[in-house]
Amino acid sequence: MKLEKTVIDNIKRIRKEKGITQEQLAEACNTATSYIGLMETYKNIPKLSTIEKIAAALDVQPQILFQKIEPDSNREKTIETLKNKLMDSLEKELLRSLREIF
């Protein structure tokens, strides 16, 4: 069930990130909206052929759906840390440039 959960979690996450509704995904995969809803609540497990259709509809490679993604909280912390480092670096560079000009 671990791999099935990973696939379903990735489908749901990517669908939401791309702003695609369950209805739109179902239409793109030529399936019922209820199927997508049941899948996202782990009541339907998609076949490989369905996973391929879903990946195409989400515009991702199918193998992406099988990869374990770090939890959002860790991901957000990592993004925030990188953003802070980048801003610090840009600020230092800006100050150095201003000193050279003035």
Jmol script that loads the backbone (N, CA, C; Angstrom):
load data "model"
ATOM      1  N   MET A   1       0.824  -1.205   0.000  1.00  0.00           N
ATOM      2  CA  MET A   1       0.000   0.000   0.000  1.00  0.00           C
ATOM      3  C   MET A   1       0.865   1.266   0.000  1.00  0.00           C
ATOM      4  N   LYS A   2       2.122   1.174   0.451  1.00  0.00           N
ATOM      5  CA  LYS A   2       2.976   2.357   0.493  1.00  0.00           C
ATOM      6  C   LYS A   2       3.158   2.989  -0.879  1.00  0.00           C
ATOM      7  N   LEU A   3       3.464   2.178  -1.877  1.00  0.00           N
ATOM      8  CA  LEU A   3       3.677   2.706  -3.225  1.00  0.00           C
ATOM      9  C   LEU A   3       2.381   3.276  -3.788  1.00  0.00           C
ATOM     10  N   GLU A   4       1.278   2.589  -3.552  1.00  0.00           N
ATOM     11  CA  GLU A   4      -0.016   3.087  -4.028  1.00  0.00           C
ATOM     12  C   GLU A   4      -0.328   4.442  -3.400  1.00  0.00           C
ATOM     13  N   LYS A   5      -0.060   4.578  -2.099  1.00  0.00           N
ATOM     14  CA  LYS A   5      -0.302   5.851  -1.403  1.00  0.00           C
ATOM     15  C   LYS A   5       0.590   6.949  -1.975  1.00  0.00           C
ATOM     16  N   THR A   6       1.852   6.627  -2.231  1.00  0.00           N
ATOM     17  CA  THR A   6       2.776   7.602  -2.811  1.00  0.00           C
ATOM     18  C   THR A   6       2.257   8.100  -4.151  1.00  0.00           C
ATOM     19  N   VAL A   7       1.832   7.173  -5.008  1.00  0.00           N
ATOM     20  CA  VAL A   7       1.325   7.547  -6.337  1.00  0.00           C
ATOM     21  C   VAL A   7       0.097   8.445  -6.201  1.00  0.00           C
ATOM     22  N   ILE A   8      -0.836   8.031  -5.376  1.00  0.00           N
ATOM     23  CA  ILE A   8      -2.079   8.805  -5.212  1.00  0.00           C
ATOM     24  C   ILE A   8      -1.782  10.174  -4.596  1.00  0.00           C
ATOM     25  N   ASP A   9      -0.927  10.205  -3.585  1.00  0.00           N
ATOM     26  CA  ASP A   9      -0.567  11.492  -2.971  1.00  0.00           C
ATOM     27  C   ASP A   9       0.074  12.430  -3.992  1.00  0.00           C
ATOM     28  N   ASN A  10       0.946  11.889  -4.837  1.00  0.00           N
ATOM     29  CA  ASN A  10       1.585  12.717  -5.864  1.00  0.00           C
ATOM     30  C   ASN A  10       0.584  13.218  -6.890  1.00  0.00           C
ATOM     31  N   ILE A  11      -0.336  12.364  -7.302  1.00  0.00           N
ATOM     32  CA  ILE A  11      -1.367  12.788  -8.258  1.00  0.00           C
ATOM     33  C   ILE A  11      -2.158  13.950  -7.676  1.00  0.00           C
ATOM     34  N   LYS A  12      -2.602  13.779  -6.452  1.00  0.00           N
ATOM     35  CA  LYS A  12      -3.415  14.812  -5.802  1.00  0.00           C
ATOM     36  C   LYS A  12      -2.618  16.109  -5.632  1.00  0.00           C
ATOM     37  N   ARG A  13      -1.362  16.007  -5.174  1.00  0.00           N
ATOM     38  CA  ARG A  13      -0.521  17.183  -4.961  1.00  0.00           C
ATOM     39  C   ARG A  13      -0.278  17.931  -6.270  1.00  0.00           C
ATOM     40  N   ILE A  14       0.115  17.201  -7.307  1.00  0.00           N
ATOM     41  CA  ILE A  14       0.413  17.835  -8.595  1.00  0.00           C
ATOM     42  C   ILE A  14      -0.848  18.436  -9.202  1.00  0.00           C
ATOM     43  N   ARG A  15      -1.954  17.731  -9.086  1.00  0.00           N
ATOM     44  CA  ARG A  15      -3.227  18.249  -9.599  1.00  0.00           C
ATOM     45  C   ARG A  15      -3.543  19.591  -8.951  1.00  0.00           C
ATOM     46  N   LYS A  16      -3.406  19.663  -7.635  1.00  0.00           N
ATOM     47  CA  LYS A  16      -3.699  20.904  -6.912  1.00  0.00           C
ATOM     48  C   LYS A  16      -2.693  22.002  -7.254  1.00  0.00           C
ATOM     49  N   GLU A  17      -1.401  21.644  -7.331  1.00  0.00           N
ATOM     50  CA  GLU A  17      -0.373  22.635  -7.679  1.00  0.00           C
ATOM     51  C   GLU A  17      -0.640  23.254  -9.044  1.00  0.00           C
ATOM     52  N   LYS A  18      -1.182  22.475  -9.957  1.00  0.00           N
ATOM     53  CA  LYS A  18      -1.438  22.963 -11.312  1.00  0.00           C
ATOM     54  C   LYS A  18      -2.822  23.592 -11.448  1.00  0.00           C
ATOM     55  N   GLY A  19      -3.573  23.619 -10.346  1.00  0.00           N
ATOM     56  CA  GLY A  19      -4.891  24.244 -10.368  1.00  0.00           C
ATOM     57  C   GLY A  19      -5.912  23.478 -11.195  1.00  0.00           C
ATOM     58  N   ILE A  20      -5.754  22.166 -11.252  1.00  0.00           N
ATOM     59  CA  ILE A  20      -6.667  21.324 -12.026  1.00  0.00           C
ATOM     60  C   ILE A  20      -7.687  20.716 -11.075  1.00  0.00           C
ATOM     61  N   THR A  21      -8.963  20.812 -11.416  1.00  0.00           N
ATOM     62  CA  THR A  21      -9.999  20.211 -10.579  1.00  0.00           C
ATOM     63  C   THR A  21     -10.082  18.712 -10.842  1.00  0.00           C
ATOM     64  N   GLN A  22     -10.730  18.005  -9.931  1.00  0.00           N
ATOM     65  CA  GLN A  22     -10.956  16.572 -10.132  1.00  0.00           C
ATOM     66  C   GLN A  22     -11.761  16.352 -11.412  1.00  0.00           C
ATOM     67  N   GLU A  23     -12.712  17.223 -11.658  1.00  0.00           N
ATOM     68  CA  GLU A  23     -13.545  17.111 -12.857  1.00  0.00           C
ATOM     69  C   GLU A  23     -12.707  17.280 -14.128  1.00  0.00           C
ATOM     70  N   GLN A  24     -11.820  18.255 -14.136  1.00  0.00           N
ATOM     71  CA  GLN A  24     -10.962  18.485 -15.299  1.00  0.00           C
ATOM     72  C   GLN A  24     -10.017  17.309 -15.530  1.00  0.00           C
ATOM     73  N   LEU A  25      -9.471  16.768 -14.445  1.00  0.00           N
ATOM     74  CA  LEU A  25      -8.578  15.616 -14.572  1.00  0.00           C
ATOM     75  C   LEU A  25      -9.342  14.407 -15.102  1.00  0.00           C
ATOM     76  N   ALA A  26     -10.523  14.195 -14.571  1.00  0.00           N
ATOM     77  CA  ALA A  26     -11.344  13.069 -15.025  1.00  0.00           C
ATOM     78  C   ALA A  26     -11.655  13.196 -16.510  1.00  0.00           C
ATOM     79  N   GLU A  27     -12.013  14.389 -16.941  1.00  0.00           N
ATOM     80  CA  GLU A  27     -12.329  14.625 -18.348  1.00  0.00           C
ATOM     81  C   GLU A  27     -11.115  14.352 -19.236  1.00  0.00           C
ATOM     82  N   ALA A  28      -9.952  14.826 -18.797  1.00  0.00           N
ATOM     83  CA  ALA A  28      -8.727  14.629 -19.576  1.00  0.00           C
ATOM     84  C   ALA A  28      -8.334  13.151 -19.656  1.00  0.00           C
ATOM     85  N   CYS A  29      -8.750  12.379 -18.670  1.00  0.00           N
ATOM     86  CA  CYS A  29      -8.414  10.946 -18.635  1.00  0.00           C
ATOM     87  C   CYS A  29      -9.550  10.066 -19.130  1.00  0.00           C
ATOM     88  N   ASN A  30     -10.630  10.712 -19.552  1.00  0.00           N
ATOM     89  CA  ASN A  30     -11.797   9.987 -20.049  1.00  0.00           C
ATOM     90  C   ASN A  30     -12.336   9.009 -18.991  1.00  0.00           C
ATOM     91  N   THR A  31     -12.488   9.540 -17.779  1.00  0.00           N
ATOM     92  CA  THR A  31     -13.033   8.743 -16.682  1.00  0.00           C
ATOM     93  C   THR A  31     -14.021   9.599 -15.898  1.00  0.00           C
ATOM     94  N   ALA A  32     -14.670   9.012 -14.930  1.00  0.00           N
ATOM     95  CA  ALA A  32     -15.662   9.736 -14.137  1.00  0.00           C
ATOM     96  C   ALA A  32     -14.989  10.554 -13.033  1.00  0.00           C
ATOM     97  N   THR A  33     -15.589  11.693 -12.719  1.00  0.00           N
ATOM     98  CA  THR A  33     -15.092  12.522 -11.623  1.00  0.00           C
ATOM     99  C   THR A  33     -15.100  11.734 -10.321  1.00  0.00           C
ATOM    100  N   SER A  34     -16.127  10.917 -10.127  1.00  0.00           N
ATOM    101  CA  SER A  34     -16.217  10.121  -8.904  1.00  0.00           C
ATOM    102  C   SER A  34     -15.034   9.159  -8.778  1.00  0.00           C
ATOM    103  N   TYR A  35     -14.519   8.669  -9.916  1.00  0.00           N
ATOM    104  CA  TYR A  35     -13.358   7.777  -9.882  1.00  0.00           C
ATOM    105  C   TYR A  35     -12.151   8.509  -9.305  1.00  0.00           C
ATOM    106  N   ILE A  36     -11.937   9.743  -9.750  1.00  0.00           N
ATOM    107  CA  ILE A  36     -10.813  10.537  -9.257  1.00  0.00           C
ATOM    108  C   ILE A  36     -10.994  10.814  -7.766  1.00  0.00           C
ATOM    109  N   GLY A  37     -12.194  11.169  -7.368  1.00  0.00           N
ATOM    110  CA  GLY A  37     -12.473  11.430  -5.955  1.00  0.00           C
ATOM    111  C   GLY A  37     -12.234  10.207  -5.088  1.00  0.00           C
ATOM    112  N   LEU A  38     -12.700   9.057  -5.542  1.00  0.00           N
ATOM    113  CA  LEU A  38     -12.487   7.816  -4.794  1.00  0.00           C
ATOM    114  C   LEU A  38     -11.014   7.437  -4.763  1.00  0.00           C
ATOM    115  N   MET A  39     -10.321   7.687  -5.852  1.00  0.00           N
ATOM    116  CA  MET A  39      -8.890   7.396  -5.902  1.00  0.00           C
ATOM    117  C   MET A  39      -8.148   8.264  -4.885  1.00  0.00           C
ATOM    118  N   GLU A  40      -8.481   9.549  -4.844  1.00  0.00           N
ATOM    119  CA  GLU A  40      -7.784  10.466  -3.946  1.00  0.00           C
ATOM    120  C   GLU A  40      -8.095  10.199  -2.478  1.00  0.00           C
ATOM    121  N   THR A  41      -9.102   9.400  -2.205  1.00  0.00           N
ATOM    122  CA  THR A  41      -9.403   8.985  -0.826  1.00  0.00           C
ATOM    123  C   THR A  41      -9.006   7.529  -0.604  1.00  0.00           C
ATOM    124  N   TYR A  42      -8.192   7.008  -1.507  1.00  0.00           N
ATOM    125  CA  TYR A  42      -7.610   5.654  -1.428  1.00  0.00           C
ATOM    126  C   TYR A  42      -8.643   4.532  -1.536  1.00  0.00           C
ATOM    127  N   LYS A  43      -9.801   4.826  -2.089  1.00  0.00           N
ATOM    128  CA  LYS A  43     -10.828   3.789  -2.261  1.00  0.00           C
ATOM    129  C   LYS A  43     -10.740   3.120  -3.622  1.00  0.00           C
ATOM    130  N   ASN A  44     -10.092   3.779  -4.571  1.00  0.00           N
ATOM    131  CA  ASN A  44      -9.786   3.208  -5.893  1.00  0.00           C
ATOM    132  C   ASN A  44      -8.281   3.284  -6.083  1.00  0.00           C
ATOM    133  N   ILE A  45      -7.695   2.206  -6.532  1.00  0.00           N
ATOM    134  CA  ILE A  45      -6.270   2.186  -6.836  1.00  0.00           C
ATOM    135  C   ILE A  45      -6.145   2.151  -8.358  1.00  0.00           C
ATOM    136  N   PRO A  46      -5.489   3.166  -8.950  1.00  0.00           N
ATOM    137  CA  PRO A  46      -5.430   3.222 -10.415  1.00  0.00           C
ATOM    138  C   PRO A  46      -4.524   2.142 -11.008  1.00  0.00           C
ATOM    139  N   LYS A  47      -4.946   1.636 -12.161  1.00  0.00           N
ATOM    140  CA  LYS A  47      -4.114   0.703 -12.924  1.00  0.00           C
ATOM    141  C   LYS A  47      -2.975   1.492 -13.567  1.00  0.00           C
ATOM    142  N   LEU A  48      -1.957   0.786 -14.025  1.00  0.00           N
ATOM    143  CA  LEU A  48      -0.830   1.454 -14.679  1.00  0.00           C
ATOM    144  C   LEU A  48      -1.282   2.239 -15.901  1.00  0.00           C
ATOM    145  N   SER A  49      -2.214   1.697 -16.653  1.00  0.00           N
ATOM    146  CA  SER A  49      -2.691   2.418 -17.842  1.00  0.00           C
ATOM    147  C   SER A  49      -3.380   3.725 -17.446  1.00  0.00           C
ATOM    148  N   THR A  50      -4.075   3.718 -16.318  1.00  0.00           N
ATOM    149  CA  THR A  50      -4.728   4.942 -15.833  1.00  0.00           C
ATOM    150  C   THR A  50      -3.680   5.930 -15.327  1.00  0.00           C
ATOM    151  N   ILE A  51      -2.650   5.423 -14.663  1.00  0.00           N
ATOM    152  CA  ILE A  51      -1.572   6.292 -14.184  1.00  0.00           C
ATOM    153  C   ILE A  51      -0.899   6.989 -15.360  1.00  0.00           C
ATOM    154  N   GLU A  52      -0.717   6.269 -16.455  1.00  0.00           N
ATOM    155  CA  GLU A  52      -0.134   6.883 -17.657  1.00  0.00           C
ATOM    156  C   GLU A  52      -1.026   8.000 -18.183  1.00  0.00           C
ATOM    157  N   LYS A  53      -2.339   7.776 -18.208  1.00  0.00           N
ATOM    158  CA  LYS A  53      -3.272   8.813 -18.668  1.00  0.00           C
ATOM    159  C   LYS A  53      -3.238  10.025 -17.739  1.00  0.00           C
ATOM    160  N   ILE A  54      -3.206   9.749 -16.445  1.00  0.00           N
ATOM    161  CA  ILE A  54      -3.181  10.841 -15.463  1.00  0.00           C
ATOM    162  C   ILE A  54      -1.886  11.642 -15.610  1.00  0.00           C
ATOM    163  N   ALA A  55      -0.771  10.956 -15.746  1.00  0.00           N
ATOM    164  CA  ALA A  55       0.514  11.643 -15.920  1.00  0.00           C
ATOM    165  C   ALA A  55       0.470  12.542 -17.156  1.00  0.00           C
ATOM    166  N   ALA A  56      -0.073  12.033 -18.249  1.00  0.00           N
ATOM    167  CA  ALA A  56      -0.179  12.836 -19.472  1.00  0.00           C
ATOM    168  C   ALA A  56      -1.070  14.055 -19.233  1.00  0.00           C
ATOM    169  N   ALA A  57      -2.177  13.851 -18.534  1.00  0.00           N
ATOM    170  CA  ALA A  57      -3.096  14.957 -18.256  1.00  0.00           C
ATOM    171  C   ALA A  57      -2.455  16.006 -17.353  1.00  0.00           C
ATOM    172  N   LEU A  58      -1.581  15.553 -16.442  1.00  0.00           N
ATOM    173  CA  LEU A  58      -0.891  16.473 -15.540  1.00  0.00           C
ATOM    174  C   LEU A  58       0.396  17.020 -16.146  1.00  0.00           C
ATOM    175  N   ASP A  59       0.737  16.528 -17.339  1.00  0.00           N
ATOM    176  CA  ASP A  59       1.941  16.946 -18.058  1.00  0.00           C
ATOM    177  C   ASP A  59       3.217  16.663 -17.256  1.00  0.00           C
ATOM    178  N   VAL A  60       3.289  15.424 -16.716  1.00  0.00           N
ATOM    179  CA  VAL A  60       4.483  14.960 -16.014  1.00  0.00           C
ATOM    180  C   VAL A  60       4.839  13.568 -16.523  1.00  0.00           C
ATOM    181  N   GLN A  61       6.090  13.184 -16.337  1.00  0.00           N
ATOM    182  CA  GLN A  61       6.507  11.827 -16.670  1.00  0.00           C
ATOM    183  C   GLN A  61       5.892  10.869 -15.646  1.00  0.00           C
ATOM    184  N   PRO A  62       5.402   9.710 -16.076  1.00  0.00           N
ATOM    185  CA  PRO A  62       4.762   8.779 -15.135  1.00  0.00           C
ATOM    186  C   PRO A  62       5.637   8.424 -13.934  1.00  0.00           C
ATOM    187  N   GLN A  63       6.944   8.304 -14.141  1.00  0.00           N
ATOM    188  CA  GLN A  63       7.817   7.906 -13.036  1.00  0.00           C
ATOM    189  C   GLN A  63       7.836   8.925 -11.899  1.00  0.00           C
ATOM    190  N   ILE A  64       7.515  10.176 -12.201  1.00  0.00           N
ATOM    191  CA  ILE A  64       7.442  11.223 -11.170  1.00  0.00           C
ATOM    192  C   ILE A  64       6.399  10.846 -10.124  1.00  0.00           C
ATOM    193  N   LEU A  65       5.339  10.209 -10.563  1.00  0.00           N
ATOM    194  CA  LEU A  65       4.255   9.859  -9.645  1.00  0.00           C
ATOM    195  C   LEU A  65       4.650   8.784  -8.643  1.00  0.00           C
ATOM    196  N   PHE A  66       5.720   8.062  -8.923  1.00  0.00           N
ATOM    197  CA  PHE A  66       6.166   6.977  -8.045  1.00  0.00           C
ATOM    198  C   PHE A  66       7.237   7.422  -7.055  1.00  0.00           C
ATOM    199  N   GLN A  67       7.688   8.667  -7.162  1.00  0.00           N
ATOM    200  CA  GLN A  67       8.780   9.151  -6.313  1.00  0.00           C
ATOM    201  C   GLN A  67       8.249   9.727  -5.008  1.00  0.00           C
ATOM    202  N   LYS A  68       8.890   9.344  -3.927  1.00  0.00           N
ATOM    203  CA  LYS A  68       8.527   9.854  -2.606  1.00  0.00           C
ATOM    204  C   LYS A  68       8.981  11.308  -2.510  1.00  0.00           C
ATOM    205  N   ILE A  69       8.066  12.183  -2.143  1.00  0.00           N
ATOM    206  CA  ILE A  69       8.351  13.608  -2.019  1.00  0.00           C
ATOM    207  C   ILE A  69       8.385  13.948  -0.532  1.00  0.00           C
ATOM    208  N   GLU A  70       9.342  14.800  -0.152  1.00  0.00           N
ATOM    209  CA  GLU A  70       9.426  15.191   1.253  1.00  0.00           C
ATOM    210  C   GLU A  70       8.168  15.940   1.662  1.00  0.00           C
ATOM    211  N   PRO A  71       7.773  15.845   2.930  1.00  0.00           N
ATOM    212  CA  PRO A  71       6.572  16.546   3.403  1.00  0.00           C
ATOM    213  C   PRO A  71       6.654  18.038   3.133  1.00  0.00           C
ATOM    214  N   ASP A  72       5.503  18.650   2.933  1.00  0.00           N
ATOM    215  CA  ASP A  72       5.430  20.074   2.602  1.00  0.00           C
ATOM    216  C   ASP A  72       6.134  20.950   3.631  1.00  0.00           C
ATOM    217  N   SER A  73       6.017  20.617   4.925  1.00  0.00           N
ATOM    218  CA  SER A  73       6.619  21.472   5.945  1.00  0.00           C
ATOM    219  C   SER A  73       8.134  21.525   5.770  1.00  0.00           C
ATOM    220  N   ASN A  74       8.766  20.384   5.496  1.00  0.00           N
ATOM    221  CA  ASN A  74      10.212  20.370   5.254  1.00  0.00           C
ATOM    222  C   ASN A  74      10.539  21.099   3.955  1.00  0.00           C
ATOM    223  N   ARG A  75       9.722  20.888   2.967  1.00  0.00           N
ATOM    224  CA  ARG A  75       9.924  21.527   1.671  1.00  0.00           C
ATOM    225  C   ARG A  75       9.837  23.045   1.803  1.00  0.00           C
ATOM    226  N   GLU A  76       8.824  23.507   2.539  1.00  0.00           N
ATOM    227  CA  GLU A  76       8.645  24.940   2.730  1.00  0.00           C
ATOM    228  C   GLU A  76       9.810  25.541   3.510  1.00  0.00           C
ATOM    229  N   LYS A  77      10.299  24.819   4.530  1.00  0.00           N
ATOM    230  CA  LYS A  77      11.451  25.297   5.299  1.00  0.00           C
ATOM    231  C   LYS A  77      12.682  25.393   4.407  1.00  0.00           C
ATOM    232  N   THR A  78      12.886  24.391   3.552  1.00  0.00           N
ATOM    233  CA  THR A  78      14.020  24.391   2.637  1.00  0.00           C
ATOM    234  C   THR A  78      13.927  25.565   1.675  1.00  0.00           C
ATOM    235  N   ILE A  79      12.761  25.792   1.119  1.00  0.00           N
ATOM    236  CA  ILE A  79      12.549  26.912   0.197  1.00  0.00           C
ATOM    237  C   ILE A  79      12.799  28.233   0.912  1.00  0.00           C
ATOM    238  N   GLU A  80      12.278  28.367   2.120  1.00  0.00           N
ATOM    239  CA  GLU A  80      12.458  29.605   2.892  1.00  0.00           C
ATOM    240  C   GLU A  80      13.936  29.843   3.195  1.00  0.00           C
ATOM    241  N   THR A  81      14.660  28.800   3.575  1.00  0.00           N
ATOM    242  CA  THR A  81      16.095  28.915   3.858  1.00  0.00           C
ATOM    243  C   THR A  81      16.859  29.363   2.614  1.00  0.00           C
ATOM    244  N   LEU A  82      16.569  28.729   1.475  1.00  0.00           N
ATOM    245  CA  LEU A  82      17.236  29.099   0.224  1.00  0.00           C
ATOM    246  C   LEU A  82      16.908  30.527  -0.176  1.00  0.00           C
ATOM    247  N   LYS A  83      15.664  30.907   0.011  1.00  0.00           N
ATOM    248  CA  LYS A  83      15.240  32.267  -0.318  1.00  0.00           C
ATOM    249  C   LYS A  83      15.997  33.283   0.545  1.00  0.00           C
ATOM    250  N   ASN A  84      16.124  32.995   1.837  1.00  0.00           N
ATOM    251  CA  ASN A  84      16.843  33.902   2.734  1.00  0.00           C
ATOM    252  C   ASN A  84      18.318  34.017   2.355  1.00  0.00           C
ATOM    253  N   LYS A  85      18.932  32.895   2.014  1.00  0.00           N
ATOM    254  CA  LYS A  85      20.336  32.918   1.600  1.00  0.00           C
ATOM    255  C   LYS A  85      20.509  33.735   0.322  1.00  0.00           C
ATOM    256  N   LEU A  86      19.597  33.559  -0.607  1.00  0.00           N
ATOM    257  CA  LEU A  86      19.655  34.309  -1.860  1.00  0.00           C
ATOM    258  C   LEU A  86      19.483  35.804  -1.609  1.00  0.00           C
ATOM    259  N   MET A  87      18.528  36.161  -0.769  1.00  0.00           N
ATOM    260  CA  MET A  87      18.302  37.582  -0.471  1.00  0.00           C
ATOM    261  C   MET A  87      19.515  38.199   0.221  1.00  0.00           C
ATOM    262  N   ASP A  88      20.126  37.462   1.153  1.00  0.00           N
ATOM    263  CA  ASP A  88      21.331  37.955   1.819  1.00  0.00           C
ATOM    264  C   ASP A  88      22.451  38.191   0.813  1.00  0.00           C
ATOM    265  N   SER A  89      22.619  37.239  -0.077  1.00  0.00           N
ATOM    266  CA  SER A  89      23.658  37.348  -1.089  1.00  0.00           C
ATOM    267  C   SER A  89      23.403  38.543  -2.008  1.00  0.00           C
ATOM    268  N   LEU A  90      22.171  38.722  -2.427  1.00  0.00           N
ATOM    269  CA  LEU A  90      21.826  39.857  -3.298  1.00  0.00           C
ATOM    270  C   LEU A  90      22.029  41.187  -2.577  1.00  0.00           C
ATOM    271  N   GLU A  91      21.668  41.224  -1.308  1.00  0.00           N
ATOM    272  CA  GLU A  91      21.842  42.453  -0.534  1.00  0.00           C
ATOM    273  C   GLU A  91      23.325  42.812  -0.415  1.00  0.00           C
ATOM    274  N   LYS A  92      24.167  41.818  -0.127  1.00  0.00           N
ATOM    275  CA  LYS A  92      25.606  42.067  -0.036  1.00  0.00           C
ATOM    276  C   LYS A  92      26.164  42.558  -1.370  1.00  0.00           C
ATOM    277  N   GLU A  93      25.743  41.933  -2.447  1.00  0.00           N
ATOM    278  CA  GLU A  93      26.206  42.329  -3.785  1.00  0.00           C
ATOM    279  C   GLU A  93      25.748  43.745  -4.120  1.00  0.00           C
ATOM    280  N   LEU A  94      24.517  44.076  -3.764  1.00  0.00           N
ATOM    281  CA  LEU A  94      23.989  45.418  -4.013  1.00  0.00           C
ATOM    282  C   LEU A  94      24.781  46.455  -3.226  1.00  0.00           C
ATOM    283  N   LEU A  95      25.056  46.175  -1.950  1.00  0.00           N
ATOM    284  CA  LEU A  95      25.832  47.106  -1.131  1.00  0.00           C
ATOM    285  C   LEU A  95      27.241  47.296  -1.680  1.00  0.00           C
ATOM    286  N   ARG A  96      27.856  46.196  -2.116  1.00  0.00           N
ATOM    287  CA  ARG A  96      29.197  46.279  -2.696  1.00  0.00           C
ATOM    288  C   ARG A  96      29.172  47.147  -3.961  1.00  0.00           C
ATOM    289  N   SER A  97      28.163  46.966  -4.796  1.00  0.00           N
ATOM    290  CA  SER A  97      28.047  47.770  -6.034  1.00  0.00           C
ATOM    291  C   SER A  97      27.819  49.225  -5.727  1.00  0.00           C
ATOM    292  N   LEU A  98      27.012  49.508  -4.720  1.00  0.00           N
ATOM    293  CA  LEU A  98      26.730  50.898  -4.348  1.00  0.00           C
ATOM    294  C   LEU A  98      27.984  51.577  -3.815  1.00  0.00           C
ATOM    295  N   ARG A  99      28.794  50.864  -3.052  1.00  0.00           N
ATOM    296  CA  ARG A  99      30.049  51.419  -2.537  1.00  0.00           C
ATOM    297  C   ARG A  99      30.996  51.781  -3.675  1.00  0.00           C
ATOM    298  N   GLU A 100      31.012  50.948  -4.695  1.00  0.00           N
ATOM    299  CA  GLU A 100      31.888  51.208  -5.842  1.00  0.00           C
ATOM    300  C   GLU A 100      31.417  52.444  -6.617  1.00  0.00           C
ATOM    301  N   ILE A 101      30.120  52.622  -6.689  1.00  0.00           N
ATOM    302  CA  ILE A 101      29.566  53.768  -7.436  1.00  0.00           C
ATOM    303  C   ILE A 101      29.771  55.060  -6.661  1.00  0.00           C
ATOM    304  N   PHE A 102      29.555  55.039  -5.364  1.00  0.00           N
ATOM    305  CA  PHE A 102      29.628  56.254  -4.560  1.00  0.00           C
ATOM    306  C   PHE A 102      30.918  56.228  -3.810  1.00  0.00           C
TER     307      PHE A 102
END
end "model"
wireframe off; spacefill off
backbone 0.3
color backbone group
